[in-house]
Amino acid sequence: MRRRPRGFLAALVVAATAGAALAQAPPGERRTGYELLGPTTKAMQDDDMANPGMLWVLDGEALWARPAGSAGKACAGCHGDAAESMKGVAARYPAFDDKAGRPIDLEQRINQCRVDRQEAPALARESRELNALTVFIARQSRSLPIEDVVAKDERLKPFLEAGKALFERRQGQLNLSCAQCHEELWDKHLAGNTISQAHPTGYPQYRLEWQTLGSLQRRLRNCLIGLRAETYAYGAPEYVDLALYLMWRARGLPIEAPAVRP
Amino acid sequence: MSRALISVPPKAKKGEVVQIKALIQHVMETGFRPNSSGVLLPRDIITSFKCLYNGTEVFACEMFPAMAANPFLTFHTLATESGTLEFQWTGDNGFSVKESAKIQVE
């Protein structure tokens, strides 16, 4: 009798688990990427004098106070002390914007303010200035829990659903969904790194691989490239929907921007 | 402008070994990487760093292309007298940044 190749059974098991509904980690089992870090990277993030993300926070602080655009206004001119006015803001973005008719992320909100109120040109995505301002604002929410924005704003619901669908959709030449790695295989290893649960608690974050600070969209783009899938243009609605879903999924976890990750 | 973060204990006992941390923002472009059109990006790195304690050099190092961006240095020195610690980074394209921090020795 011919024996079936060994791999056959394994392939069946994989097919069966892939077909099953991918369960979200229950609240008690949610882990931020921080908890999966090694002790040296944790120490780097914890010490504000060693966390390279703090260099961008300093940049952002300077930009916050500097007048820009033909209106000659600085962020501080309207919003005052960021420690007061921006506290908790990063914990509730992406948020629904009436003008756009859809959710926008923090970077888009900053650029909206720049164009409409400061009458200055929008900052380019991933530019040092935009990342600096974003991380400075996000820093003001450090250790505050991520809010359940969808519960407070019904209008976000369809976009949350769109984000969830994106998260669970198989894509790319590897034909994998985000959920397959980040729901099913977190805590396992992909090359040298531990797979996280994909909770966006520390963005913009300093990635040692990037050797610089980057946004959540840059990180999502990285994952898509890893799947050998088509990436979206920076600022695309798909990224914002996905960010909304990820933030909703991470509700209750503390903001830790600027995080340090391998 | 490159930002730098310096950590020096504000107070120390005479004869105590103190830890000093210096982090600076810099791309540390190696000179070996091509850009998207295949042209090599010119080298742009910090080449040297030194720390002066009341004018006396207590730590110095050279840096090379293999160092990561935003170099972070930690070193120790003996707290001898109250005064100023000066930090100097120099590098390609006339890069030069100076920072200082006070230390009180009792």
Interface residues (C-beta under 8 A of the other chain):
Chain A: D47 D48 M49 A50 P52 M54 L55 L58 D59 L208 Q211 T212
Chain B: R3 A4 L5 I6 S7 K21 L23 I24 Q25 V27 M28 A68 A69 N70 F72
